[in-house]
Amino acid sequence: HFGGWNRVATVTTAEKYLMAWGWAAFKADFDGQYGYRIDDADEVFGDYDYGSDVASVAPNYGCVTAHRFYIDINISGLSVGDHTVNVLYKNGSGEVVALFTFTLTVTEDSN
């Protein structure tokens, strides 16, 4: 569920990480990983914190389970300007889908 969130984030070059979070419902048992991609860089998948189980909402979406996730997106070293960030899910078969996309604007750190 990603409704009502701001699709543009602005940070300075001093920031090292940006947290993305949300929840996703699944029609089969959860067997994948969450991850991200910035611009055209390689996809990064890992053991991100799934947070509390929200399985009780799954039947509302015709699903069997749902999980909350928290992803620390490494933004250290990004150049000043706009970047496209995709938050991803990769299932056990290796299929990757974008859960949501937003624009990240990096500005100079003014200290």
C-alpha positions in Angstrom: 0.0 0.0 0.0 1.7 3.2 -1.1 -1.2 5.7 -1.5 -0.9 9.3 -0.3 2.9 9.5 0.0 5.1 12.2 -1.3 6.8 11.1 -4.6 9.7 13.5 -4.3 12.3 13.5 -1.6 15.0 16.2 -1.1 18.2 15.6 0.8 21.7 17.2 1.0 25.0 15.5 0.0 25.6 15.0 3.7 22.9 12.4 3.9 24.1 8.7 3.7 20.8 6.7 3.9 17.2 7.2 3.0 14.6 4.9 4.5 11.7 3.6 2.4 8.9 1.7 3.9 5.5 0.3 3.2 3.7 -3.0 3.1 2.8 -5.5 0.4 0.2 -8.2 0.2 1.0 -11.6 -1.6 -1.3 -14.1 -3.2 1.2 -16.9 -2.2 3.5 -17.3 0.7 6.2 -14.6 1.0 9.4 -16.0 -0.6 11.3 -13.0 -1.8 13.5 -10.0 -1.0 13.0 -6.3 -1.0 15.5 -4.0 -2.6 16.1 -0.8 -4.6 17.8 0.7 -7.7 18.9 4.2 -8.1 18.9 5.5 -11.7 20.5 2.8 -13.9 22.8 1.4 -11.2 22.7 -2.3 -10.2 19.8 -3.5 -8.2 20.5 -3.9 -4.5 18.7 -6.7 -2.6 19.3 -7.7 1.0 17.9 -8.8 4.3 15.8 -5.7 5.0 13.8 -5.5 8.2 10.3 -6.7 7.4 8.9 -5.1 10.5 5.6 -6.3 12.0 3.4 -8.8 10.1 0.3 -7.2 8.7 -1.2 -10.4 7.5 -4.7 -9.4 8.8 -5.1 -7.0 5.9 -4.2 -9.6 3.2 -7.8 -10.9 2.7 -9.0 -7.4 1.9 -6.8 -7.6 -1.2 -7.5 -11.2 -2.2 -4.2 -12.3 -0.8 -2.9 -14.9 1.8 -0.3 -12.8 3.6 1.1 -9.3 3.9 4.4 -7.9 5.3 5.6 -4.5 6.3 9.1 -3.6 5.1 11.8 -1.0 5.9 14.7 -0.5 3.4 17.8 1.6 4.1 18.7 3.0 0.7 22.4 3.9 0.5 22.5 7.4 -1.1 26.1 8.3 -0.1 28.1 9.6 -3.0 25.1 10.6 -5.2 25.8 13.7 -7.3 23.8 16.9 -6.9 20.6 16.8 -9.0 17.6 14.5 -9.6 17.8 10.8 -9.3 15.1 8.1 -9.9 14.7 5.6 -7.1 12.8 2.3 -7.6 11.8 0.3 -4.5 11.7 -3.4 -5.7 10.5 -6.8 -4.7 12.1 -10.0 -6.1 10.2 -13.2 -5.7 11.7 -16.7 -5.2 11.7 -17.2 -9.0 13.9 -14.1 -9.5 11.1 -12.0 -11.0 11.6 -8.3 -10.1 8.8 -5.8 -9.8 8.9 -2.1 -8.9 6.7 -1.5 -5.9 7.0 2.2 -6.2 9.2 4.9 -7.8 10.1 8.4 -6.6 12.4 11.2 -7.5 15.3 12.0 -5.1 16.7 15.5 -5.4 20.2 15.9 -3.9 21.3 19.4 -3.0 24.7 20.7 -1.8 25.3 20.4 2.0 25.3 24.0 3.4 26.4 22.8 6.9 
